[in-house]
């Protein structure tokens, strides 16, 4: 995948949710050098993941506490 292909795929998606989901998947499974080759600074990818993954984990923990 190239930076151009990623940009075209992201721009073809209808919602910000879909774009963020794809970014999250890519940033989780690609190496720092692969992320950089897509035109994304790895530090920004780490920051993106920390913002998107932590709220989910907190919500999941909250839901588990409510069920017990």
N, CA, C and O of each residue as an XYZ file, in Angstrom:
272
protein
N       0.857     -1.166      0.000
C       0.000      0.000      0.000
C       0.907      1.235      0.000
O       1.959      1.256      0.639
N       0.478      2.240     -0.719
C       1.218      3.498     -0.767
C       0.402      4.593     -0.091
O      -0.780      4.414      0.205
N       1.046      5.717      0.146
C       0.348      6.856      0.750
C      -0.799      7.310     -0.142
O      -1.861      7.684      0.355
N      -0.594      7.279     -1.444
C      -1.640      7.690     -2.386
C      -2.854      6.761     -2.319
O      -3.996      7.220     -2.320
N      -2.600      5.473     -2.262
C      -3.698      4.501     -2.171
C      -4.462      4.700     -0.864
O      -5.693      4.697     -0.857
N      -3.746      4.870      0.229
C      -4.402      5.092      1.516
C      -5.265      6.338      1.472
O      -6.399      6.322      1.951
N      -4.751      7.407      0.908
C      -5.516      8.654      0.815
C      -6.785      8.459     -0.009
O      -7.844      8.970      0.356
N      -6.687      7.724     -1.118
C      -7.875      7.483     -1.950
C      -8.895      6.609     -1.232
O     -10.099      6.847     -1.330
N      -8.419      5.602     -0.515
C      -9.342      4.734      0.228
C     -10.053      5.537      1.311
O     -11.273      5.453      1.450
N      -9.286      6.321      2.084
C      -9.888      7.123      3.146
C     -10.888      8.133      2.600
O     -11.944      8.348      3.194
N     -10.558      8.752      1.470
C     -11.474      9.755      0.909
C     -12.724      9.123      0.311
O     -13.729      9.807      0.117
N     -12.676      7.830      0.018
C     -13.858      7.155     -0.537
C     -14.834      6.722      0.553
O     -15.976      6.367      0.260
N     -14.394      6.749      1.793
C     -15.253      6.309      2.899
C     -16.239      7.411      3.261
O     -15.913      8.597      3.203
N     -17.439      7.007      3.631
C     -18.520      7.957      3.876
C     -18.447      8.665      5.222
O     -18.788      9.844      5.320
N     -18.009      7.967      6.251
C     -18.088      8.559      7.583
C     -16.716      8.650      8.243
O     -15.798      7.900      7.911
N     -16.600      9.578      9.175
C     -15.376      9.719      9.957
C     -15.139      8.460     10.793
O     -13.996      8.062     11.017
N     -16.211      7.849     11.243
C     -16.103      6.607     12.011
C     -15.387      5.535     11.190
O     -14.487      4.864     11.695
N     -15.785      5.374      9.925
C     -15.151      4.382      9.052
C     -13.672      4.701      8.843
O     -12.825      3.810      8.898
N     -13.369      5.976      8.603
C     -11.976      6.381      8.403
C     -11.144      6.108      9.661
O     -10.022      5.611      9.572
N     -11.693      6.430     10.814
C     -10.970      6.194     12.064
C     -10.789      4.705     12.343
O      -9.759      4.292     12.875
N     -11.777      3.907     11.990
C     -11.665      2.455     12.178
C     -10.525      1.903     11.324
O      -9.727      1.097     11.801
N     -10.447      2.330     10.080
C      -9.366      1.865      9.205
C      -8.016      2.319      9.736
O      -7.066      1.536      9.772
N      -7.925      3.567     10.143
C      -6.659      4.068     10.700
C      -6.261      3.260     11.927
O      -5.094      2.897     12.081
N      -7.212      2.979     12.789
C      -6.912      2.207     13.986
C      -6.379      0.830     13.663
O      -5.432      0.359     14.294
N      -6.981      0.186     12.688
C      -6.520     -1.145     12.282
C      -5.114     -1.070     11.708
O      -4.241     -1.856     12.077
N      -4.900     -0.125     10.806
C      -3.577      0.008     10.190
C      -2.512      0.343     11.220
O      -1.442     -0.266     11.229
N      -2.795      1.303     12.083
C      -1.809      1.728     13.070
C      -1.512      0.634     14.081
O      -0.424      0.606     14.658
N      -2.449     -0.255     14.303
C      -2.240     -1.350     15.244
C      -1.340     -2.430     14.658
O      -0.511     -2.998     15.369
N      -1.494     -2.717     13.381
C      -0.797     -3.860     12.805
C       0.431     -3.530     11.968
O       1.203     -4.431     11.639
N       0.633     -2.265     11.614
C       1.801     -1.897     10.814
C       2.945     -1.457     11.718
O       2.730     -0.964     12.826
N       4.151     -1.644     11.229
C       5.328     -1.182     11.964
C       5.454      0.332     11.814
O       4.785      0.944     10.982
N       6.315      0.918     12.626
C       6.535      2.368     12.556
C       7.026      2.772     11.168
O       6.585      3.789     10.632
N       7.929      1.992     10.582
C       8.454      2.344      9.256
C       7.370      2.211      8.184
O       7.338      2.998      7.238
N       6.495      1.233      8.323
C       5.394      1.084      7.360
C       4.409      2.244      7.490
O       3.901      2.748      6.489
N       4.145      2.661      8.714
C       3.259      3.804      8.932
C       3.868      5.056      8.321
O       3.178      5.838      7.668
N       5.156      5.239      8.536
C       5.850      6.410      7.989
C       5.809      6.396      6.460
O       5.658      7.445      5.834
N       5.940      5.219      5.861
C       5.913      5.127      4.395
C       4.539      5.488      3.824
O       4.416      5.780      2.634
N       3.512      5.467      4.669
C       2.167      5.864      4.240
C       1.946      7.371      4.400
O       0.854      7.880      4.148
N       2.992      8.066      4.819
C       2.884      9.510      4.955
C       2.379      9.969      6.311
O       1.980     11.122      6.471
N       2.393      9.068      7.289
C       1.922      9.389      8.631
C       3.109      9.315      9.577
O       3.868      8.346      9.557
N       3.267     10.332     10.400
C       4.330     10.293     11.400
C       3.928      9.277     12.469
O       2.820      9.343     13.000
N       4.816      8.345     12.783
C       4.482      7.311     13.767
C       4.025      7.873     15.114
O       3.165      7.281     15.767
N       4.583      8.995     15.533
C       4.158      9.584     16.804
C       2.695     10.006     16.763
O       1.989      9.910     17.768
N       2.241     10.471     15.609
C       0.827     10.837     15.465
C      -0.050      9.595     15.516
O      -1.160      9.640     16.048
N       0.440      8.485     14.965
C      -0.310      7.227     15.013
C      -0.450      6.747     16.451
O      -1.517      6.285     16.855
N       0.625      6.856     17.222
C       0.583      6.452     18.630
C      -0.410      7.325     19.388
O      -1.198      6.823     20.191
N      -0.372      8.619     19.135
C      -1.295      9.543     19.800
C      -2.746      9.221     19.413
O      -3.635      9.233     20.264
N      -2.979      8.937     18.132
C      -4.307      8.568     17.651
C      -4.812      7.336     18.399
O      -5.946      7.314     18.878
N      -3.964      6.312     18.495
C      -4.370      5.081     19.165
C      -4.626      5.302     20.651
O      -5.546      4.716     21.220
N      -3.816      6.143     21.273
C      -4.025      6.370     22.703
C      -5.342      7.103     22.959
O      -5.974      6.893     23.994
N      -5.755      7.948     22.037
C      -7.028      8.660     22.190
C      -8.220      7.764     21.890
O      -9.262      7.880     22.534
N      -8.073      6.878     20.921
C      -9.213      6.067     20.508
C      -9.344      4.771     21.286
O     -10.459      4.283     21.474
N      -8.244      4.203     21.743
C      -8.302      2.909     22.441
C      -8.600      3.056     23.919
O      -9.332      2.237     24.474
N      -8.075      4.042     24.559
C      -8.290      4.197     25.995
C      -9.752      4.422     26.357
O     -10.242      3.782     27.287
N     -10.472      5.305     25.661
C     -11.899      5.451     26.021
C     -12.662      4.137     25.874
O     -13.549      3.845     26.676
N     -12.326      3.348     24.862
C     -12.995      2.062     24.659
C     -12.702      1.132     25.834
O     -13.602      0.457     26.333
N     -11.445      1.096     26.276
C     -11.093      0.227     27.388
C     -11.805      0.668     28.659
O     -12.268     -0.164     29.439
N     -11.893      1.995     28.867
C     -12.583      2.488     30.052
C     -14.060      2.130     30.004
O     -14.639      1.750     31.022
N     -14.669      2.248     28.839
C     -16.077      1.904     28.692
C     -16.280      0.417     28.950
O     -17.231      0.024     29.625
N     -15.399     -0.399     28.420
C     -15.504     -1.839     28.610
C     -15.373     -2.179     30.094
O     -16.133     -2.996     30.614
N     -14.422     -1.561     30.769
C     -14.251     -1.804     32.195
C     -15.493     -1.348     32.965
O     -15.929     -2.022     33.898
N     -16.056     -0.210     32.574
C     -17.256      0.302     33.228
C     -18.421     -0.673     33.039
O     -19.158     -0.951     33.985
N     -18.585     -1.181     31.844
C     -19.646     -2.142     31.567
C     -19.464     -3.422     32.366
O     -20.439     -4.001     32.844
N     -18.225     -3.868     32.514
C     -17.978     -5.071     33.308
C     -18.324     -4.840     34.765
O     -18.853     -5.730     35.431
N     -18.029     -3.655     35.259
C     -18.330     -3.359     36.654
C     -19.835     -3.292     36.880
O     -20.318     -3.688     37.941
N     -20.577     -2.797     35.898
C     -22.030     -2.706     36.051
C     -22.682     -4.092     36.078
O     -23.693     -4.287     36.753
N     -22.112     -5.049     35.354
C     -22.708     -6.385     35.262
C     -22.455     -7.217     36.503
O     -23.210     -8.152     36.768
N     -21.422     -6.913     37.273
C     -21.099     -7.749     38.432
C     -21.883     -7.373     39.657
O     -21.717     -7.989     40.710
